Amino acid sequence: MLRRASMVLVLGALAAAAQAERVDITIFENADNANVSGLNLWVDLVDQGSHADFVFHNDSSISSFIRSIYIESTDYSDANLENSRLKNPQPLGVKFVNGGSPPNPAGSIKNFGGAWQGNLLAVKAKSPGTGKDGIDQGEYLVLQFDYNGINFQQLRTALTGDAPQFRIAEHIQGLPGGYSVWGKNGSERIVPLPSAAAMGLAGLGLVGLRRRR
């Protein structure tokens, strides 16, 4: 009984030590009014003791791939995160290298937390395109950052609070129709506006409902 109780305590301690947080990526730039309802992009923030893993996922139900990832350089991220890097070896089917393409996120990100302050780390698919080196559906990529005077709870708050201390940005390409969009951490989301034709049909539907009444 004593041995079993000790094992339970050990397993409980290990479970408590494994901390993670889901950070959803929302669309902030959709200039072509693409249908983004099937996009499911998120970051699994995982505590690894001396460092954190940022695990970038693409669980979308529509064709898409993550072309570039940007981590913002702010007073907070510069002071509290160091030794930023790609985790190697990378997953099968994914090959990223340093440097974003384009060099910085879309300028409209300024409307969601101010002007972009520069890159703490930017990475891009070595050979972009559907089924090539980007993060396609069902694939992932890991970026790593050492803690410098902070812990996981503080990092989680900095990314998920009402006013994030730094931002994550993604360039997503290969959507149906060949469209591309931009995403970031945070709750604001830009969705496609209904077309004039759809609005007209919706109006006719409402008229029909009123007539039936």
Secondary structure, DSSP 8 states (H G I E B T S, - for coil): -HHHHHHHHHHHHHHHH--EEEEEEEEEE-TT----TT--EEEEEEE-SSEEEEEEEE--SSS-EEEEEEEE--HHHHHHEEEEEE-SS--TT--EEES-SSSS--GGGGGTTSS---EEEEEEESS-STTTTSEETT-EEEEEEEESS--HHHHHHHHHSSS-SS-EEEEEE--TTS--EEEEESS--------HHHHHHHHHHHHHHHHH-
